[in-house]
């Protein structure tokens, strides 16, 4: 339908093409094709790496990858509104069933407000109820397929086995409908060494990690193979700037989560990829710099 609209808009035939198919067929063919000069990819880090291998095996095409994330959402004791921070933290993991590259899947909470903040977080998550996607009352739909559901439940099991405390959700729900629904889930008492804090689950599973100092929070936030996004909650503007500068993440949101605009670049550091979508920077991916020297 998009291709038809492109034709209707006057784009010449052959300029915009749609090739339906799986990544291991159509994606691989594009990545290995000698006449394809650039690939822009959104997906997992594992597949992004595979596409880079294919690019090297073919014509060294540019691969701009928008890959995975394990984003840290850091709440300091001087956050301007703890309840708003709790509501944002719940939405950051439950939105789109957690199947979001920028999902705030690691929630770092300063120890002095932990006892006050966690109940707010659990209460806020209760507003995110799984249900049929076409029901206007639904805020959380089904994960993409049975395989992903099994994977999310596997990670929940790993969290329990490694000693994290399950304080909300943690089970499949609405099984009688035949859909792949999982309850938005919170683990407390998580350390950054645990599997659920290190690997991208791509589901509504939140790891709560406690910290004592800003230096410790920064070290935890950066201790990840990913670097896509991060959130910082503080009333201190100087702290916000200093902390944001220290974060190895492509997007940093202060006193909010998941802000953005089409005029500002979006993309990650480290194994979150090298793509920069949105803004004028995005055009750099599809152009070549060329120098011509003329002696007069």
C-alpha contacts under 8 A as a table, 3 or more apart, distances in Angstrom:
res1	aa1	res2	aa2	distance
1	X	4	X	5.06
1	X	5	X	6.25
2	X	5	X	5.06
2	X	6	X	6.21
3	X	6	X	5.00
3	X	7	X	6.41
3	X	16	X	6.61
3	X	17	X	6.64
3	X	18	X	6.67
4	X	7	X	5.14
4	X	8	X	6.22
5	X	8	X	4.89
5	X	9	X	6.08
6	X	9	X	5.05
6	X	10	X	6.55
6	X	11	X	5.59
6	X	16	X	7.28
7	X	10	X	5.21
7	X	11	X	5.16
7	X	12	X	6.54
7	X	13	X	6.76
8	X	11	X	7.45
11	X	15	X	6.89
11	X	16	X	7.50
12	X	15	X	5.89
12	X	16	X	7.91
13	X	16	X	7.02
14	X	17	X	6.22
19	X	26	X	7.12
20	X	26	X	7.39
21	X	25	X	6.62
21	X	26	X	5.43
21	X	27	X	7.79
22	X	25	X	5.40
22	X	26	X	5.80
22	X	27	X	6.71
23	X	26	X	5.61
23	X	27	X	4.21
23	X	28	X	6.24
24	X	27	X	5.75
24	X	28	X	5.28
25	X	28	X	5.37
25	X	29	X	6.11
26	X	29	X	5.10
26	X	30	X	6.23
27	X	30	X	5.25
27	X	31	X	6.16
28	X	31	X	5.02
28	X	32	X	6.11
28	X	51	X	7.28
28	X	54	X	7.39
29	X	32	X	5.28
29	X	33	X	5.95
30	X	33	X	5.13
30	X	36	X	6.65
31	X	36	X	7.40
31	X	39	X	7.15
31	X	51	X	6.03
31	X	54	X	5.59
31	X	55	X	5.72
31	X	58	X	7.72
31	X	61	X	8.00
32	X	54	X	5.44
32	X	55	X	6.17
32	X	57	X	7.01
32	X	58	X	5.25
32	X	59	X	7.73
33	X	36	X	5.64
33	X	58	X	6.69
33	X	59	X	7.71
34	X	37	X	7.67
34	X	58	X	5.95
34	X	59	X	5.44
35	X	59	X	7.98
36	X	39	X	7.66
36	X	61	X	7.00
37	X	59	X	7.73
37	X	61	X	4.86
37	X	62	X	6.53
38	X	61	X	5.37
38	X	62	X	4.78
38	X	63	X	5.95
38	X	64	X	7.68
38	X	285	X	7.87
38	X	286	X	7.13
39	X	61	X	7.31
39	X	62	X	6.24
39	X	63	X	4.77
39	X	64	X	6.08
40	X	63	X	6.00
40	X	64	X	4.72
40	X	65	X	5.99
40	X	66	X	7.78
40	X	275	X	7.60
41	X	48	X	7.06
41	X	63	X	7.38
41	X	64	X	6.17
41	X	65	X	4.86
41	X	66	X	5.93
41	X	67	X	7.78
42	X	48	X	7.98
42	X	65	X	6.06
42	X	66	X	4.60
42	X	67	X	5.83
43	X	47	X	6.97
43	X	48	X	6.98
43	X	65	X	7.79
43	X	66	X	6.44
43	X	67	X	5.08
43	X	68	X	6.77
44	X	47	X	5.47
44	X	48	X	6.25
44	X	67	X	4.97
44	X	68	X	5.20
45	X	48	X	4.98
45	X	49	X	6.22
45	X	67	X	4.85
45	X	68	X	5.33
45	X	271	X	6.48
45	X	272	X	6.64
45	X	273	X	7.35
46	X	49	X	5.33
46	X	50	X	6.46
47	X	50	X	4.90
47	X	51	X	6.21
48	X	51	X	5.19
48	X	52	X	6.40
48	X	65	X	5.93
48	X	66	X	7.95
48	X	67	X	6.61
48	X	273	X	7.75
49	X	52	X	5.09
49	X	53	X	6.40
50	X	53	X	5.06
50	X	54	X	6.37
51	X	54	X	5.01
51	X	55	X	6.13
51	X	63	X	7.26
52	X	55	X	4.96
52	X	56	X	6.31
52	X	63	X	6.21
53	X	56	X	5.15
53	X	57	X	6.27
54	X	57	X	4.92
54	X	58	X	6.24
55	X	58	X	5.24
55	X	59	X	6.20
55	X	60	X	4.90
55	X	61	X	5.30
55	X	62	X	7.29
55	X	63	X	7.28
56	X	59	X	6.52
56	X	60	X	4.73
56	X	61	X	7.36
57	X	60	X	7.12
58	X	61	X	7.53
64	X	273	X	7.33
64	X	274	X	5.79
64	X	275	X	4.65
64	X	276	X	7.88
64	X	285	X	7.35
65	X	272	X	7.83
65	X	273	X	4.85
65	X	274	X	5.53
65	X	275	X	5.00
66	X	267	X	6.46
66	X	268	X	7.23
66	X	272	X	6.46
66	X	273	X	5.12
66	X	274	X	6.70
66	X	275	X	5.32
66	X	276	X	7.82
67	X	101	X	7.18
67	X	268	X	7.94
67	X	271	X	7.15
67	X	272	X	4.67
67	X	273	X	5.15
68	X	101	X	5.43
68	X	102	X	7.91
68	X	200	X	6.91
68	X	226	X	6.90
68	X	228	X	7.42
68	X	271	X	7.25
68	X	272	X	4.96
68	X	273	X	7.60
69	X	101	X	5.42
69	X	102	X	6.00
69	X	103	X	7.46
69	X	200	X	6.32
69	X	226	X	5.21
69	X	227	X	6.42
69	X	228	X	5.45
69	X	229	X	7.48
69	X	272	X	5.74
70	X	101	X	7.95
70	X	102	X	7.39
70	X	103	X	7.20
70	X	104	X	7.04
70	X	105	X	5.92
70	X	106	X	6.70
70	X	197	X	7.61
70	X	198	X	7.06
70	X	199	X	7.08
70	X	200	X	5.76
70	X	224	X	7.36
70	X	226	X	6.02
70	X	227	X	7.40
70	X	228	X	7.50
71	X	102	X	6.21
71	X	103	X	6.34
71	X	104	X	5.00
71	X	105	X	5.90
71	X	106	X	6.05
71	X	221	X	7.76
71	X	226	X	7.62
71	X	227	X	7.01
71	X	228	X	6.47
71	X	229	X	5.31
71	X	230	X	5.28
71	X	231	X	7.98
72	X	104	X	5.85
72	X	105	X	6.70
72	X	106	X	4.71
72	X	107	X	5.85
72	X	108	X	6.75
72	X	221	X	5.49
72	X	229	X	7.29
72	X	230	X	4.96
72	X	231	X	6.40
73	X	89	X	7.32
73	X	104	X	5.70
73	X	105	X	7.72
73	X	106	X	6.12
73	X	107	X	4.84
73	X	108	X	5.95
73	X	230	X	5.46
73	X	231	X	4.29
73	X	232	X	6.12
74	X	107	X	6.04
74	X	108	X	4.60
74	X	109	X	6.15
74	X	217	X	7.38
74	X	230	X	7.63
74	X	231	X	5.74
74	X	232	X	4.86
74	X	233	X	6.19
75	X	79	X	6.49
75	X	85	X	7.30
75	X	107	X	7.61
75	X	108	X	6.06
75	X	109	X	5.00
75	X	110	X	6.40
75	X	232	X	6.10
75	X	233	X	4.79
75	X	234	X	7.04
76	X	79	X	5.48
76	X	109	X	6.43
76	X	110	X	5.33
76	X	232	X	7.66
76	X	233	X	5.80
76	X	234	X	5.66
77	X	110	X	5.89
77	X	112	X	6.62
77	X	113	X	5.78
77	X	234	X	7.39
78	X	233	X	7.72
78	X	234	X	5.21
78	X	235	X	5.66
78	X	236	X	7.44
79	X	82	X	6.06
79	X	85	X	7.70
79	X	233	X	4.94
79	X	234	X	3.95
79	X	235	X	5.36
79	X	255	X	7.55
80	X	233	X	7.38
80	X	234	X	6.17
80	X	235	X	5.25
80	X	255	X	7.74
81	X	84	X	5.37
81	X	85	X	6.29
82	X	85	X	4.92
82	X	86	X	6.13
82	X	117	X	6.80
83	X	86	X	5.00
83	X	87	X	6.21
83	X	117	X	7.70
83	X	120	X	6.25
83	X	121	X	7.90
84	X	87	X	5.09
84	X	88	X	6.11
85	X	88	X	5.08
85	X	89	X	6.04
85	X	233	X	7.14
85	X	255	X	7.29
85	X	256	X	7.44
86	X	89	X	5.02
86	X	90	X	6.21
86	X	117	X	7.06
86	X	120	X	5.90
86	X	121	X	4.70
86	X	124	X	6.45
87	X	90	X	5.18
87	X	91	X	6.29
87	X	120	X	7.85
87	X	121	X	6.65
87	X	124	X	5.17
87	X	125	X	7.40
88	X	91	X	5.07
88	X	92	X	5.94
88	X	256	X	6.89
88	X	257	X	6.32
89	X	92	X	4.97
89	X	93	X	6.66
89	X	104	X	6.87
89	X	107	X	7.32
89	X	121	X	7.26
89	X	257	X	7.68
90	X	93	X	5.64
90	X	94	X	6.05
90	X	121	X	6.48
90	X	124	X	6.05
90	X	125	X	5.10
91	X	94	X	5.06
91	X	95	X	5.30
91	X	125	X	7.51
91	X	128	X	7.81
92	X	95	X	6.05
92	X	98	X	7.69
92	X	103	X	5.38
92	X	104	X	4.99
92	X	105	X	7.53
92	X	257	X	6.79
92	X	258	X	7.60
93	X	97	X	7.37
93	X	98	X	5.05
93	X	103	X	5.32
93	X	104	X	5.46
93	X	105	X	5.82
93	X	184	X	7.84
93	X	203	X	7.78
93	X	204	X	5.33
93	X	205	X	6.75
93	X	206	X	6.35
94	X	97	X	5.07
94	X	98	X	5.07
94	X	125	X	7.69
94	X	128	X	6.66
94	X	140	X	6.79
94	X	184	X	6.03
94	X	203	X	7.96
94	X	204	X	5.09
94	X	205	X	7.98
95	X	98	X	5.65
95	X	99	X	7.77
95	X	100	X	7.74
95	X	139	X	7.54
95	X	140	X	6.71
95	X	204	X	7.92
96	X	99	X	5.66
96	X	100	X	6.73
96	X	140	X	6.25
96	X	141	X	6.84
97	X	100	X	7.91
97	X	140	X	5.54
97	X	141	X	6.19
97	X	142	X	6.90
97	X	143	X	6.23
97	X	184	X	7.57
97	X	203	X	5.68
97	X	204	X	5.26
98	X	103	X	6.11
98	X	202	X	5.64
98	X	203	X	4.13
98	X	204	X	4.19
98	X	205	X	7.24
99	X	103	X	7.44
99	X	143	X	7.44
99	X	202	X	4.70
99	X	203	X	5.25
99	X	204	X	7.41
100	X	103	X	5.18
100	X	202	X	6.67
101	X	202	X	7.50
101	X	228	X	7.81
102	X	228	X	6.49
102	X	229	X	5.93
102	X	258	X	7.59
104	X	107	X	6.78
104	X	206	X	7.65
104	X	230	X	7.32
104	X	231	X	7.84
105	X	197	X	7.76
105	X	204	X	7.98
105	X	205	X	6.65
105	X	206	X	4.85
105	X	207	X	6.13
106	X	197	X	6.46
106	X	206	X	6.13
106	X	207	X	4.99
106	X	208	X	6.12
106	X	209	X	7.12
107	X	206	X	7.04
107	X	207	X	6.01
107	X	208	X	4.76
107	X	209	X	6.05
108	X	208	X	5.96
108	X	209	X	4.80
108	X	210	X	5.68
108	X	211	X	6.72
108	X	217	X	7.03
109	X	113	X	7.32
109	X	114	X	6.17
109	X	208	X	7.13
109	X	209	X	6.27
109	X	210	X	5.00
109	X	211	X	6.20
110	X	113	X	5.95
110	X	114	X	6.27
110	X	210	X	5.76
110	X	211	X	5.00
110	X	212	X	5.68
110	X	213	X	7.47
111	X	114	X	5.02
111	X	115	X	7.99
111	X	210	X	5.61
111	X	211	X	5.69
111	X	212	X	5.65
112	X	115	X	7.64
112	X	212	X	7.79
113	X	116	X	5.31
113	X	117	X	5.85
114	X	117	X	5.09
114	X	118	X	5.95
114	X	210	X	7.45
115	X	118	X	5.93
115	X	119	X	7.36
116	X	119	X	6.46
116	X	120	X	7.19
117	X	120	X	5.24
117	X	121	X	6.31
118	X	121	X	4.98
118	X	122	X	6.28
119	X	122	X	5.14
119	X	123	X	6.10
120	X	123	X	5.13
120	X	124	X	6.05
121	X	124	X	5.05
121	X	125	X	6.22
122	X	125	X	5.23
122	X	126	X	6.59
122	X	167	X	7.84
122	X	168	X	6.71
122	X	186	X	7.80
123	X	126	X	5.35
123	X	127	X	7.52
124	X	127	X	5.85
124	X	128	X	7.82
125	X	128	X	5.46
125	X	184	X	7.22
126	X	129	X	6.73
127	X	139	X	7.88
128	X	138	X	7.94
128	X	139	X	5.38
128	X	140	X	6.05
128	X	184	X	7.35
129	X	138	X	6.33
129	X	139	X	5.64
129	X	140	X	5.58
129	X	183	X	7.63
129	X	184	X	7.93
130	X	138	X	6.25
130	X	139	X	6.35
130	X	140	X	4.31
130	X	141	X	5.46
130	X	142	X	7.24
130	X	173	X	7.81
130	X	181	X	6.58
130	X	182	X	7.27
130	X	183	X	6.70
131	X	135	X	7.13
131	X	137	X	7.91
131	X	138	X	5.05
131	X	139	X	7.20
131	X	140	X	6.14
131	X	141	X	5.50
131	X	142	X	7.40
131	X	174	X	7.69
131	X	181	X	7.70
132	X	135	X	5.44
132	X	138	X	6.34
132	X	141	X	5.97
132	X	142	X	7.47
133	X	136	X	7.70
133	X	138	X	6.25
133	X	140	X	7.55
133	X	141	X	5.21
133	X	142	X	7.56
134	X	138	X	7.60
135	X	138	X	5.45
138	X	141	X	6.92
141	X	181	X	6.89
142	X	145	X	7.91
142	X	179	X	6.34
142	X	180	X	5.05
142	X	181	X	4.59
142	X	182	X	7.28
143	X	146	X	7.90
143	X	148	X	6.68
143	X	149	X	6.24
143	X	180	X	5.70
143	X	181	X	6.21
143	X	182	X	7.58
143	X	203	X	7.34
144	X	148	X	6.49
144	X	149	X	7.70
144	X	180	X	7.43
145	X	148	X	5.47
145	X	149	X	6.34
145	X	180	X	6.33
146	X	149	X	4.95
146	X	150	X	6.12
146	X	180	X	6.04
147	X	150	X	5.19
147	X	151	X	6.27
148	X	151	X	4.90
148	X	152	X	6.17
149	X	152	X	5.18
149	X	153	X	6.23
149	X	180	X	6.02
149	X	181	X	7.38
149	X	182	X	7.26
150	X	153	X	5.18
150	X	154	X	6.02
151	X	154	X	4.92
151	X	155	X	6.36
151	X	201	X	7.66
152	X	155	X	5.23
152	X	156	X	6.39
152	X	201	X	6.23
152	X	202	X	7.47
152	X	203	X	6.01
152	X	205	X	7.89
153	X	156	X	4.98
153	X	157	X	6.25
153	X	170	X	7.61
153	X	171	X	7.26
153	X	172	X	7.60
153	X	182	X	8.00
154	X	157	X	5.06
154	X	158	X	6.29
155	X	158	X	4.88
155	X	159	X	6.17
155	X	195	X	7.95
155	X	196	X	6.47
155	X	201	X	6.99
156	X	159	X	5.09
156	X	160	X	6.49
156	X	170	X	6.38
156	X	196	X	7.83
156	X	205	X	7.57
157	X	160	X	5.23
157	X	161	X	6.24
158	X	161	X	4.99
158	X	162	X	6.10
158	X	195	X	7.31
158	X	196	X	7.36
159	X	162	X	5.29
159	X	163	X	6.51
159	X	164	X	5.46
159	X	165	X	7.96
159	X	187	X	7.54
159	X	194	X	7.50
159	X	195	X	7.20
159	X	196	X	5.99
160	X	163	X	5.38
160	X	164	X	5.48
160	X	165	X	6.79
160	X	166	X	7.03
161	X	164	X	7.58
162	X	194	X	6.89
163	X	189	X	7.98
163	X	190	X	7.88
164	X	187	X	5.91
164	X	188	X	6.02
164	X	189	X	5.39
164	X	190	X	5.27
165	X	187	X	5.28
165	X	188	X	4.99
165	X	189	X	5.85
165	X	190	X	7.56
166	X	169	X	7.58
166	X	170	X	7.10
166	X	185	X	7.63
166	X	186	X	6.08
166	X	187	X	4.57
166	X	188	X	6.38
167	X	185	X	7.70
167	X	186	X	5.71
167	X	187	X	5.90
167	X	188	X	6.63
168	X	184	X	7.38
168	X	185	X	5.18
168	X	186	X	5.00
168	X	187	X	7.27
169	X	183	X	4.95
169	X	184	X	5.45
169	X	185	X	4.28
169	X	186	X	6.65
170	X	182	X	7.38
170	X	183	X	5.93
170	X	184	X	7.00
170	X	185	X	5.07
170	X	186	X	7.57
171	X	182	X	5.89
171	X	183	X	5.71
172	X	175	X	6.85
172	X	180	X	7.68
172	X	181	X	5.81
172	X	182	X	4.29
172	X	183	X	6.13
173	X	181	X	5.44
173	X	182	X	5.45
173	X	183	X	6.28
174	X	177	X	5.72
174	X	178	X	7.55
174	X	179	X	7.03
174	X	181	X	6.30
175	X	178	X	5.47
175	X	179	X	6.27
175	X	180	X	7.22
175	X	181	X	7.13
176	X	179	X	7.79
182	X	204	X	7.73
183	X	204	X	7.40
184	X	204	X	4.87
184	X	205	X	6.21
185	X	204	X	6.02
185	X	205	X	4.72
185	X	206	X	6.05
186	X	205	X	5.96
186	X	206	X	4.77
186	X	207	X	6.19
186	X	208	X	7.31
187	X	190	X	6.67
187	X	205	X	7.58
187	X	206	X	6.05
187	X	207	X	5.01
187	X	208	X	6.02
188	X	207	X	6.29
188	X	208	X	4.85
188	X	209	X	6.91
189	X	208	X	6.44
189	X	209	X	6.24
189	X	210	X	7.41
190	X	194	X	6.83
190	X	197	X	7.32
190	X	207	X	6.02
190	X	208	X	5.75
190	X	209	X	5.19
190	X	210	X	7.90
191	X	194	X	5.68
191	X	197	X	7.15
191	X	209	X	6.00
192	X	197	X	5.33
192	X	198	X	6.72
192	X	209	X	7.21
192	X	220	X	6.70
192	X	223	X	7.81
193	X	197	X	6.75
193	X	198	X	6.84
194	X	197	X	5.38
194	X	198	X	6.48
195	X	198	X	5.12
195	X	199	X	5.89
196	X	199	X	5.86
196	X	200	X	7.65
196	X	201	X	7.31
196	X	207	X	6.91
197	X	207	X	6.17
198	X	224	X	6.50
198	X	225	X	8.00
201	X	205	X	7.29
211	X	214	X	7.91
211	X	216	X	6.32
211	X	217	X	5.82
212	X	216	X	6.70
212	X	217	X	7.50
213	X	216	X	5.19
213	X	217	X	6.27
214	X	217	X	4.99
214	X	218	X	6.12
214	X	243	X	7.76
215	X	218	X	5.21
215	X	219	X	6.26
216	X	219	X	5.12
216	X	220	X	6.22
217	X	220	X	5.16
217	X	221	X	6.04
218	X	221	X	5.07
218	X	222	X	6.11
218	X	243	X	7.08
218	X	246	X	7.11
218	X	247	X	6.70
219	X	222	X	5.31
219	X	223	X	6.01
220	X	223	X	5.06
220	X	224	X	7.94
221	X	224	X	7.10
221	X	247	X	7.23
222	X	227	X	7.54
222	X	247	X	6.34
222	X	248	X	6.03
224	X	227	X	7.23
225	X	270	X	6.31
225	X	271	X	5.72
225	X	272	X	7.77
226	X	268	X	7.84
226	X	269	X	6.83
226	X	270	X	5.61
226	X	271	X	5.00
226	X	272	X	4.97
227	X	248	X	5.66
227	X	249	X	4.29
227	X	250	X	6.51
227	X	268	X	5.42
227	X	269	X	4.61
227	X	270	X	5.65
227	X	271	X	6.91
227	X	272	X	5.57
228	X	249	X	5.01
228	X	250	X	5.23
228	X	251	X	6.54
228	X	267	X	6.29
228	X	268	X	3.94
228	X	269	X	5.96
228	X	272	X	5.44
229	X	249	X	5.00
229	X	250	X	5.64
229	X	251	X	4.60
229	X	252	X	5.70
229	X	253	X	7.90
229	X	268	X	6.94
230	X	247	X	7.73
230	X	249	X	6.45
230	X	251	X	6.40
230	X	252	X	4.84
230	X	253	X	6.27
230	X	257	X	7.98
231	X	252	X	5.61
231	X	253	X	4.66
231	X	254	X	5.82
231	X	255	X	7.28
231	X	256	X	6.89
231	X	257	X	5.89
232	X	240	X	6.83
232	X	243	X	7.88
232	X	244	X	7.53
232	X	252	X	7.34
232	X	253	X	6.18
232	X	254	X	4.78
232	X	255	X	6.04
232	X	256	X	7.69
233	X	240	X	7.78
233	X	254	X	5.80
233	X	255	X	4.60
233	X	256	X	7.43
234	X	237	X	7.41
234	X	239	X	7.40
234	X	240	X	6.50
234	X	254	X	7.56
234	X	255	X	6.69
235	X	240	X	7.95
236	X	239	X	5.26
236	X	240	X	6.21
237	X	240	X	4.95
237	X	241	X	6.26
238	X	241	X	5.25
238	X	242	X	6.15
239	X	242	X	5.11
239	X	243	X	5.83
240	X	243	X	5.27
240	X	244	X	5.90
240	X	254	X	6.92
241	X	244	X	5.18
241	X	245	X	6.07
242	X	245	X	5.25
242	X	246	X	6.37
243	X	246	X	5.13
243	X	247	X	6.35
244	X	247	X	5.24
244	X	252	X	6.24
245	X	248	X	7.95
247	X	252	X	7.89
248	X	269	X	6.56
249	X	252	X	6.70
249	X	268	X	5.95
249	X	269	X	5.68
250	X	266	X	6.77
250	X	267	X	5.39
250	X	268	X	4.32
250	X	269	X	5.81
251	X	266	X	6.72
251	X	267	X	7.14
251	X	268	X	7.28
253	X	256	X	5.69
253	X	257	X	5.60
253	X	258	X	6.73
253	X	259	X	6.47
254	X	257	X	7.35
256	X	259	X	6.85
260	X	264	X	6.94
261	X	264	X	5.55
261	X	278	X	7.94
262	X	265	X	7.48
262	X	278	X	5.19
262	X	279	X	5.72
263	X	278	X	6.26
263	X	279	X	4.22
263	X	280	X	7.17
264	X	278	X	6.14
264	X	279	X	4.94
265	X	276	X	5.69
265	X	277	X	5.70
265	X	278	X	4.99
265	X	279	X	5.12
265	X	280	X	7.74
265	X	281	X	6.43
265	X	282	X	7.31
266	X	275	X	7.79
266	X	276	X	5.13
266	X	277	X	5.08
266	X	278	X	6.07
267	X	272	X	7.76
267	X	273	X	7.21
267	X	274	X	6.78
267	X	275	X	5.41
267	X	276	X	4.63
267	X	277	X	6.34
268	X	271	X	7.85
268	X	272	X	5.06
268	X	273	X	5.57
268	X	274	X	6.23
268	X	275	X	7.01
268	X	276	X	7.60
269	X	272	X	5.59
269	X	273	X	6.09
269	X	274	X	6.58
270	X	273	X	6.26
270	X	274	X	7.77
276	X	281	X	6.68
276	X	282	X	5.68
277	X	281	X	7.32
277	X	282	X	5.03
278	X	281	X	7.05
278	X	282	X	5.61
279	X	282	X	5.83
279	X	283	X	7.97
280	X	283	X	5.66
280	X	284	X	7.60
281	X	284	X	5.55
281	X	285	X	7.75
282	X	285	X	5.77
282	X	286	X	7.77
283	X	286	X	5.57
283	X	287	X	6.68
284	X	287	X	5.37
284	X	288	X	7.68
